[in-house]
Amino acid sequence: MDFEGKMISREISELLWENEKTLATAESCTGGRIAEAIIAVPGASKYFKGGIISYVNEVKERLLGVSHQLLEEKTAVCEEVAIEMVKGACRALQTDYAIASTGIAGPAGGTKEIPVGTIWLACGSLDKVVTCKVVEDHGRDINLAIATNLATQLFRDFLKEGREVAEE
């Protein structure tokens, strides 16, 4: 993990720790990399409960409660699935927050409609979820690194925005 990634993970740690909040992950294409980034900070067991790697739709449905109909109609690589994964992880692991990823890291598997490099990221709570779409293909390893870094940045920013609102 690069220095910037460690700093983001440390910021997330501080924000969760000081607010006594908990976190889970629901990862498809990133396969546990987001969880790995979160636990890079000592003491993560105080706020990180765990993660669900839902690489196949069956796991997204059974463990995270993602709608079968949604997966059939829109595929697993869409904003709505990423949102349902966040909410499902919060429910399944009984956490305040979750971070999710679903996409096509490559090198194969893409289509004209959903090309390789398309990754949806989401984070939030049962009440509020924010999303981000990655659309460029830089090769599998770089696609996964970009998605992991963006997911932690998105979550850090989500926590900071929530804190500012609470302090006003």
GIMOUR-V820925 format. One record per residue. RES is the residue in one letter. PHI is phi as a letter, one per 20 degrees, with the letter a starting at -180 (NA if undefined). PSI is psi in whole degrees, 0 to 359 (NA if undefined). BURIAL is 1 if it has 16 or more other ideal C-beta (glycine too) atoms within 10 Angstrom, else 0. Layout:
RES|PHI|PSI|BURIAL / RES|PHI|PSI|BURIAL
//
This chain:
M|NA|137|0 / D|f|169|0 / F|f|316|0 / E|f|319|0 / G|f|318|1 / K|f|321|0 / M|f|320|0 / I|f|316|1 / S|f|322|1 / R|f|319|0 / E|f|316|1 / I|g|315|1 / S|g|311|1 / E|f|317|0 / L|f|318|1 / L|f|317|1 / W|f|311|0 / E|f|336|0 / N|d|3|0 / E|l|48|0 / K|d|159|0 / T|d|158|1 / L|c|147|1 / A|c|167|1 / T|c|152|1 / A|c|103|1 / E|d|137|1 / S|d|271|1 / C|f|331|1 / T|e|348|1 / G|l|30|1 / G|o|357|0 / R|f|325|1 / I|f|316|1 / A|g|318|1 / E|g|319|1 / A|f|320|1 / I|f|317|1 / I|e|3|1 / A|f|342|1 / V|e|127|1 / P|g|141|0 / G|n|6|0 / A|f|337|1 / S|f|345|0 / K|f|331|0 / Y|c|341|1 / F|e|115|1 / K|e|330|1 / G|q|185|0 / G|b|158|1 / I|d|120|1 / I|e|107|1 / S|d|71|1 / Y|f|335|0 / V|d|156|0 / N|g|324|1 / E|g|318|0 / V|f|322|0 / K|g|318|1 / E|f|306|1 / R|f|317|0 / L|e|329|1 / L|d|350|1 / G|m|22|0 / V|f|136|1 / S|f|128|0 / H|g|318|0 / Q|f|318|0 / L|f|315|1 / L|f|321|1 / E|f|317|0 / E|f|319|0 / K|d|353|0 / T|m|172|0 / A|f|343|1 / V|e|78|1 / C|b|162|1 / E|g|318|1 / E|f|322|1 / V|f|317|1 / A|g|319|1 / I|f|314|1 / E|f|328|1 / M|f|320|1 / V|f|309|1 / K|f|321|1 / G|f|320|1 / A|f|320|1 / C|g|318|1 / R|f|309|0 / A|f|321|1 / L|d|5|1 / Q|l|59|0 / T|d|164|1 / D|f|324|1 / Y|c|162|1 / A|b|157|1 / I|c|137|1 / A|c|155|1 / S|b|142|1 / T|b|131|1 / G|r|192|1 / I|c|102|1 / A|f|335|1 / G|n|182|1 / P|f|343|0 / A|d|181|0 / G|o|348|0 / G|f|164|1 / T|c|176|0 / K|f|319|0 / E|f|323|0 / I|c|87|1 / P|f|161|0 / V|g|139|1 / G|n|352|1 / T|e|116|1 / I|c|128|1 / W|e|131|1 / L|d|145|1 / A|b|153|1 / C|b|158|1 / G|q|209|1 / S|c|185|1 / L|f|331|0 / D|e|333|0 / K|b|128|0 / V|c|137|1 / V|d|153|0 / T|c|164|1 / C|b|138|1 / K|d|129|0 / V|d|134|1 / V|c|0|0 / E|d|141|0 / D|d|117|1 / H|d|16|0 / G|n|151|0 / R|g|306|1 / D|f|316|0 / I|f|321|0 / N|g|316|1 / L|f|321|1 / A|f|316|1 / I|f|313|1 / A|f|317|1 / T|f|313|1 / N|f|316|1 / L|f|323|1 / A|f|316|1 / T|f|323|1 / Q|f|316|1 / L|g|316|1 / F|f|318|1 / R|g|314|1 / D|f|321|0 / F|g|315|1 / L|f|318|1 / K|f|318|0 / E|f|319|0 / G|f|322|1 / R|f|319|0 / E|f|320|0 / V|f|318|0 / A|f|332|0 / E|e|342|0 / E|f|NA|0
//
